[in-house]
């Protein structure tokens, strides 16, 4: 809500960072969750990271973004050396499709 209000007041994309403690039903204890509340002219774009790192929320979030970017770059480089990405099963070839969504900064 604060990011949306700031967007309306300032007229440009807004990013707000914070943290909370959360425990999913299957978790034995609460964990630290970093949240980024981003609001653009296209709408809300929330992101969450579960972590044990102790740095400030924005710093922790940016560390995870860097890791995600590195992983995506590795995937791109691996695809350059791959001429076919299909799997053979039961004597038949079936196309394999993989999707990955990472945090973007």
HELIX and SHEET records of a PDB file:
HELIX    1   1 UNK A    2  UNK A   10  1                                   9    
HELIX    2   2 UNK A   57  UNK A   80  1                                  24    
SHEET    1   A 3 UNK A  14  UNK A  22  0                                        
SHEET    2   A 3 UNK A  31  UNK A  40 -1                                        
SHEET    3   A 3 UNK A  43  UNK A  44 -1                                        
SHEET    1   B 3 UNK A  14  UNK A  22  0                                        
SHEET    2   B 3 UNK A  31  UNK A  40 -1                                        
SHEET    3   B 3 UNK A  47  UNK A  51 -1                                        
SHEET    1   C 2 UNK A  86  UNK A  89  0                                        
SHEET    2   C 2 UNK A  92  UNK A  95 -1                                        
END                                                                             
